[in-house]
Amino acid sequence: MIRFRIIKRKPLPGWAKIVIPIAAILATLILAAIPILLAGGHLWKSYYYLFHGALGTRYNLLETFVKASPLLLTGLAVAFAFRAKFWNIGAEGQLLAGALAATVLGVNMGSIPPVLVLPVVIVGGFFAGGLWASIPALLKTKLKVDDVVSTLLLNYVMIHIMGALLFGPLQQPGSSWPRSSAIVEAACYPILMPRSRFHLGIIISFVAMLIIWFINKKTTFGYQAKAVGTNIRAAHFGGINTTSVILWTALISGGLAGLAGVGELCALQYRLIMDISPGYGYSGIVIAMLGNLHPVGVLFSSLFFSVIIVGAQTMSRMTGVPTYIAEVIQGMALMVMLIFLLFTEYKIKVQRK
């Protein structure tokens, strides 16, 4: 009789957490040849225009960074939460909460000194996203409510709250469309490079990545979050206040997603609209997994996703391959990464009896 046992391998070295996502990206690009060929595209020509459309010119390269900014922030939000086993599937709602708070502040703060407007808007968006994420964290720690369900459902709650406000108090006077008035000029992110949309929010997202790396590696809280994520019961008996760790994790995670909403509002749209996010919060889940929950890995995976999204437009125009091939590649990247993690973290042992 043959039995199979799944055994957890020894922890991977630090360098492997960077190499595995890169290997998964390369494997995804190889496998992506299948849907491209099925769609009738010329393989090498399609790949050429995919990468040329994202990296081939100065404008395209800067647009890739523009697209990567919210993806990096939502990816960091999910990765930071998952590391502590707070299953935050609600980055989309937290992004919208940040954009909503930034709108309320950005529209109504014309009377204060202009130099203070943008910092207040950024901080307000961060805390709005963080407080929205704290709701499921409280439900998890106090009432044992499943955080996957609560964070996911709160996305739809926030969508309806935003819709009610855009058809009500926040609606632009005289407009029949669900959109707010424009934020004041002092609340807009400055453009850092001429003839582009390269804005301050991109720098903020990179700084956020460095801060999360520092928290994870160099602080007591980072150690506590990792301990809670590894074994919450052992962490509790070891003297760690697990409730406090989960709540702070949720606040920071939601705040990062909220910053993504602030960036989309203050740098690109300048007013709140229903479609301010094309699903960045959900993409953040895939990006976090592809990045192996490591801040540097999340950076690489967000840039990869941005290249695919931006380049798919050019590839479609030049080769006729549909733009939704970008979503297919994103899904394939998640599946490849999960398979890589399965075989690098576990091994199958065969026993004969």
C-alpha positions in Angstrom: 0.0 0.0 0.0 1.4 3.4 -0.9 0.7 6.5 1.1 1.6 10.1 0.3 2.5 12.6 3.0 2.9 16.4 2.5 5.8 17.7 4.6 6.7 21.3 5.1 10.2 22.1 4.0 12.7 24.1 5.9 12.3 27.9 5.7 13.6 29.4 2.5 16.7 31.7 2.6 16.0 35.4 2.2 17.4 35.5 -1.4 14.9 32.9 -2.5 12.0 35.2 -1.6 13.2 37.5 -4.4 14.3 34.9 -6.9 11.0 32.9 -6.8 8.8 35.8 -7.9 11.2 36.6 -10.7 11.2 33.0 -11.8 7.4 33.0 -11.6 7.2 36.1 -13.9 9.5 34.5 -16.5 7.5 31.2 -16.4 4.3 33.3 -16.8 5.7 35.0 -19.9 6.5 31.7 -21.4 3.1 30.3 -20.7 1.4 33.5 -21.9 2.5 32.5 -25.5 -0.4 30.0 -25.5 -3.3 32.5 -25.3 -1.4 35.0 -27.5 -1.1 32.4 -30.3 -4.7 31.3 -29.8 -5.8 34.9 -30.2 -4.1 35.0 -33.6 -1.2 37.1 -32.6 2.4 36.8 -33.9 4.3 35.7 -30.9 7.5 37.7 -31.1 5.8 40.7 -32.6 3.2 40.7 -29.8 5.9 40.5 -27.1 7.8 43.3 -28.8 4.9 45.7 -28.8 3.9 44.6 -25.3 7.2 45.7 -23.8 7.8 48.6 -26.3 4.3 49.9 -25.4 5.3 50.0 -21.7 9.0 50.8 -21.8 10.0 51.9 -25.3 9.6 55.6 -25.0 10.0 58.2 -22.2 6.3 58.8 -22.0 5.4 55.1 -22.0 8.0 54.4 -19.3 6.6 57.2 -17.1 3.1 56.0 -17.7 4.2 52.5 -16.5 5.3 54.1 -13.2 2.0 56.0 -13.0 0.1 52.7 -13.3 2.4 50.9 -10.9 1.9 53.4 -8.1 -1.6 52.3 -6.9 -0.7 48.7 -7.7 2.3 48.9 -5.4 0.3 50.5 -2.6 -2.5 47.9 -2.7 0.0 45.1 -3.1 1.9 46.4 0.0 -1.4 46.7 1.9 -2.4 43.1 1.2 1.1 41.7 1.8 1.5 43.5 5.1 -1.9 42.2 6.3 -1.4 38.7 5.1 2.0 38.5 6.9 0.1 38.7 10.2 -2.6 36.3 9.0 -5.1 39.2 8.7 -6.8 38.1 5.4 -7.5 41.6 4.0 -9.5 41.1 0.8 -10.9 44.6 1.2 -8.2 46.8 -0.3 -10.6 47.9 -2.9 -13.0 49.3 -0.4 -10.2 50.9 1.6 -8.9 52.5 -1.6 -12.3 54.0 -2.1 -12.5 55.1 1.5 -9.2 57.0 1.1 -10.4 58.6 -2.1 -13.7 59.6 -0.5 -12.1 61.2 2.5 -9.6 63.0 0.3 -12.5 64.3 -1.8 -14.3 65.7 1.2 -11.2 67.4 2.5 -9.9 68.5 -1.0 -13.2 70.2 -1.9 -13.8 71.9 1.4 -10.3 73.1 2.5 -9.9 76.2 0.4 -9.9 78.4 3.5 -6.8 77.1 5.2 -3.2 77.9 4.2 -2.5 76.2 0.8 0.7 74.6 2.1 -1.3 72.6 4.7 -4.0 71.3 2.3 -2.1 68.5 0.6 -0.6 67.0 3.8 -4.0 67.0 5.5 -5.6 65.3 2.5 -2.9 62.6 2.4 -3.2 61.9 6.1 -7.0 62.0 6.0 -7.0 59.5 3.1 -4.6 57.2 5.0 -6.6 57.2 8.2 -9.9 56.7 6.3 -8.6 53.6 4.6 -7.1 52.4 7.9 -10.2 52.9 9.9 -12.3 51.1 7.3 -9.9 48.1 7.5 -10.1 48.3 11.3 -13.8 47.3 11.3 -13.2 43.7 10.1 -10.1 43.6 12.4 -12.3 44.4 15.4 -14.9 41.9 14.3 -12.1 39.3 14.0 -10.5 39.9 17.3 -13.7 40.5 19.4 -16.4 38.4 17.8 -14.3 35.9 15.8 -15.9 36.9 12.5 -14.1 35.5 9.5 -12.0 38.4 8.1 -12.1 37.0 4.5 -15.8 37.4 4.4 -16.0 40.7 6.3 -13.3 42.5 4.4 -14.7 41.3 1.1 -18.3 42.4 1.9 -17.2 45.8 3.1 -15.9 46.5 -0.4 -19.6 46.6 -1.6 -20.7 48.6 1.4 -18.2 51.3 0.5 -19.2 51.2 -3.1 -22.8 51.9 -2.2 -21.8 54.6 0.4 -19.8 56.3 -2.3 -22.6 56.0 -4.8 -25.2 57.4 -2.4 -22.9 60.4 -1.7 -22.1 61.0 -5.4 -25.8 61.1 -6.2 -26.4 63.2 -3.1 -24.4 65.6 -1.0 -21.1 65.3 -3.0 -22.6 65.5 -6.5 -21.3 68.4 -8.5 -23.9 71.2 -8.6 -25.8 71.2 -11.9 -24.5 67.8 -13.0 -26.6 64.7 -13.5 -23.5 62.4 -13.4 -22.3 60.7 -10.3 -19.2 62.9 -9.7 -18.0 65.4 -7.2 -16.8 68.9 -7.6 -13.2 69.3 -8.4 -10.8 69.4 -5.5 -8.9 72.7 -4.9 -5.6 73.2 -6.7 -3.6 73.0 -3.5 -4.9 69.4 -2.9 -3.5 68.2 -6.2 -0.3 66.2 -6.4 2.5 68.1 -8.2 3.7 66.8 -11.5 7.4 66.0 -11.1 8.5 65.6 -14.7 7.4 67.9 -17.6 5.2 66.5 -20.4 4.2 63.5 -18.4 1.9 62.4 -15.5 4.8 61.4 -13.2 3.5 62.7 -9.9 4.3 62.9 -6.2 2.2 59.8 -5.4 4.8 57.6 -7.2 7.5 58.8 -4.9 5.1 58.2 -1.9 4.5 54.6 -3.0 8.2 53.9 -3.2 8.8 55.5 0.2 5.9 53.4 1.6 7.7 50.3 0.3 10.9 51.2 2.1 9.0 51.9 5.3 7.1 48.6 5.2 10.5 46.8 4.6 11.9 48.6 7.6 9.0 47.8 9.8 9.1 44.1 8.8 12.9 43.7 9.3 14.0 46.2 11.9 11.2 46.9 14.4 9.7 45.0 17.3 6.2 45.4 15.8 7.4 43.6 12.6 8.7 40.7 14.7 5.4 40.6 16.6 3.3 40.7 13.4 5.4 37.8 12.0 5.0 35.8 15.2 1.2 36.4 15.1 1.1 35.2 11.5 3.2 32.1 12.2 1.2 31.0 15.3 -1.2 33.3 17.0 -1.7 31.0 20.0 2.0 30.7 20.6 2.4 34.5 20.2 -0.3 35.1 22.7 1.3 32.8 25.3 4.6 34.4 24.6 3.3 37.7 25.9 2.4 39.4 22.6 -0.9 41.4 22.6 -2.3 39.7 19.5 -5.4 41.9 19.4 -3.3 45.1 19.3 -1.0 43.7 16.6 -3.9 42.7 14.4 -5.6 46.1 14.8 -2.4 48.1 14.1 -1.7 45.8 11.1 -5.2 46.5 9.8 -4.8 50.3 10.3 -1.5 50.3 8.4 -2.7 47.9 5.7 -5.9 49.9 5.1 -4.0 53.2 5.2 -1.7 52.0 2.4 -4.7 51.2 0.2 -6.2 54.5 1.2 -3.1 56.3 -0.1 -3.7 54.5 -3.5 -7.1 56.2 -3.6 -5.6 59.6 -2.7 -3.2 59.2 -5.5 -5.8 58.4 -8.1 -7.9 61.4 -7.0 -5.2 64.0 -6.4 -3.0 63.1 -9.4 -5.2 61.9 -12.2 -8.9 62.5 -11.7 -9.1 65.6 -9.5 -12.7 64.7 -8.6 -14.4 61.6 -7.2 -16.1 59.4 -9.8 -17.6 55.9 -9.4 -15.0 54.3 -11.6 -12.0 55.9 -9.9 -10.5 52.4 -9.4 -10.6 49.7 -12.2 -10.0 47.0 -9.5 -6.6 48.0 -8.1 -7.6 46.6 -4.7 -8.3 43.1 -6.2 -5.1 43.3 -8.3 -3.2 44.0 -5.1 -4.1 40.5 -3.8 -2.5 38.9 -6.9 0.5 41.2 -6.7 1.1 40.4 -3.0 1.1 36.7 -3.7 3.3 37.0 -6.7 5.7 39.1 -4.6 5.8 36.4 -1.9 4.5 38.9 0.6 7.9 40.6 0.6 8.0 44.4 0.0 10.7 44.2 -2.7 8.9 41.3 -4.4 5.7 43.4 -4.3 7.6 46.2 -6.1 8.8 43.9 -8.9 5.4 42.3 -9.3 3.6 45.6 -9.4 6.0 46.9 -12.1 5.4 43.6 -14.0 1.6 44.1 -13.8 2.0 47.7 -14.9 4.0 46.7 -17.9 1.4 44.2 -18.9 -1.5 46.6 -18.4 0.1 49.6 -20.2 1.8 47.5 -22.9 -1.4 45.5 -23.7 -2.9 48.7 -25.3 -0.1 49.0 -27.8 0.0 45.3 -28.5 -3.7 45.3 -29.2 -3.4 48.2 -31.7 -0.4 46.8 -33.5 -1.2 43.0 -33.6 -5.0 42.8 -33.0 -4.6 40.7 -29.8 -7.4 41.7 -27.5 -6.4 43.9 -24.5 -8.1 41.5 -22.1 -5.0 39.3 -22.6 -3.5 41.4 -19.8 -6.0 40.0 -17.4 -5.3 36.5 -18.6 -1.6 37.0 -18.0 -2.3 38.4 -14.5 -4.4 35.3 -13.6 -1.7 33.0 -15.0 0.9 34.8 -12.9 -1.0 34.0 -9.7 -1.4 30.4 -10.6 2.3 30.0 -11.5 3.3 31.6 -8.2 1.0 29.4 -6.1 2.5 26.3 -7.8 6.0 27.6 -7.2 5.2 28.1 -3.5 3.6 24.7 -3.2 6.8 22.9 -4.4 9.2 25.2 -2.6 7.5 25.1 0.8 6.2 21.6 0.8 7.4 18.2 -0.4 5.6 14.9 -1.0 6.9 11.9 0.8 6.0 8.4 -0.5 5.6 5.7 2.1 5.2 2.0 1.3 3.4 -0.4 3.7 
